[in-house]
Amino acid sequence: MHCNPFQKILSFAIVKTVAIIGAGVAGLASAAYLARAGFKVKVFEKNNFPGGRCAAFVKDGHRFDIGATLLMMPQVYERMFADFGKNFYESLDLLRMNPVYRLWYPDGLALDFSSDLMRMQEQMERIEPGSYGRFLQYMGQSFEAYKVSMKHIIDRNYSNIFQFINPINLIRLYRLNAFGNHYRLASKYFRHENLRTAFTFQNIYVGQNPFHAPAIFSMLPFMELTDGVFFPVGGMNKISEALEGIAMENGVEIRYRTEVARIVIANHRPHPVPPPIWGREPGKGLATGVEMTDGSFLPADIVLANADLPYIYQELLPPGPALKRINRLGYTCSALVFHWGMDAVLPGLEQHNVFVSNDYRENISAVFDGNGIAPEPSFYVHSPARADRTAAPEGQDSVSVIVPVGHLKMAGLYDGKTLRRQTEYRNHEPGIANSPANCQLPTVNWNNVIEQARASVLARLAKEGIPDVEKHIKFEKVYNPEIWQNLFNLSRGATFGSLNHNLMQMGYFRPHNQHGKYRNLFFTGGSTHPGNGVPLTLISARLAAEKIIQQYGER
């Protein structure tokens, strides 16, 4: 049968519908781009707030950021807001952090990581004479890593492997020492362990092991000191609220407390032959829409999933070869997060503080090599009321403590298999959610782990001259890996979103933003290209939207 040319013209004239799963930062941003391009967009979010982990909660006048606590790479936000005719710096009340953070070392020394170069010189020379000159060289290396990564690896879509693996790119990566690891690179410039730590611990931002992370991540401290680190008055959730506003201004419909149970696939034909890595899978099938946990169905021409990508393959899609590959990938670590409402202001803290443990390598190994948590862990303290008095009542404090821990599989609490029985998709009953809550996982006594971590944190704070913290805690709220998994559908409770950034999980080798088999199914967020962290998820949103518009937009 010949296709009527008028039918083809009409198909482009009809407004296409997009169902977006998740109102995280990437889900909201991509929704706005697609709605502006003429698509009819609906976003479905299981929780009752926007932003995913870029959100906040308030109790008794104390406000706490749930996930992200600092704003990096401001130029990414500038572009996003400018694309919608808005000035980023006028849309949010931003505070520049200086110092970016204070590093507290176990030997009693401290380093204020600052964009004030004279201040850095004075501090670094006191720790290691001659180190400041090498610091400037290291910043030069970091600048090259940043410039090349953004242009040739991060801020672009890929349609074939040769756009990533080619002689020119290989030379670029070699010159950037991308095939080495970050800690080894820093050790070439600095002899003192305190400085090596200062320029590598940033890998924890994206849930990575500094001793294994590609050296290309030397760009992280460069970005902190040159682009600057900011904090929005009112909390990081102000970013999510601004994106929600932009999406709704462009006609996006957002439904909160609406959980997607599965992505409905037409003409599903499972195929036993494993396809190439992230390439086109054999067989036929298209996503026809999404089904909710209450059994309702929303048809859609395009589905864009902003949920955690491993969760999508484990819970929302029919079984296939890609699921086995997903389970073999490297995952980020998790975290215990203590939120403390304090009846007094804790003395001596900056807004961002990193407390480094006695043995940095052993501490990192405990988190990433399977032991779960170190006996005396390193940890991060966020006390936003230092700069933003809206974070706590007058004369009081809101303090968050983040202690990195292994994800659930590392801790022996997750078997690495899909949480769902493989037959469940085919025999799906409307209204029954395929969620982690319906599955039997091994359990751990998190109370014991939390007590250990809390005791270590309080002891270290007392040692640093911040005593009697516990008696000033009015209330405490704790997030552990199981809570991260259940609240945000993060596979293995891997807090940082959830696939890591080893060299074979970057660029073309990172899970693509378009499904290899179901070609009208797209992905955005931290576990797809280009990676995790709020700025990269914003780039992910734009890249996914660009691909959808290119393939399905008006022509």
Secondary structure, DSSP 4 states (H G I P E B T S, - for coil): -PPPHHHHHHHHHSPPEEEEE--BHHHHHHHHHHHHTT-EEEEE-SSSSSBTTS-EEEETTEEEESS---B--HHHHHHHHHTTT--HHHHS-EEE-SSSEEEE-TTS-EEEE-S-HHHHHHHHHHHSTTHHHHHHHHHHHHHHHHHHHIIIIISS--SSGGGTSSHHHHHHHHHTTTTSBHHHHHHHH--SHHHHHHTTGGGGGGT--TTTSBGGGGHHHHHHHHT--EEETT-THHHHHHHHHHHHHTT-EEESS--EEEEEEET-----SPPSTTSPPSS--EEEEEEETTS-EEE-SEEEE-S-HHHIIIIIS---HHHHHHHHS-B--EEEEEEEEESSPPTT--SEEEE--S-HHHHHHHHHSSS-S-SS--EEEE-GGGT-GGGS-TT-EEEEEEEEE--TTTTT---SS-SS-TTTTTTPPTT----GGGS------HHHHHHHHHHHHHHHHHHTT----GGGEEEEEEE-HHHHHHHH--GGG-TT-SB---GGGSGGGSPPSB-SSSTTEEE-STTSSS-SSHHHHHHHHHHHHHHHHHHHS--
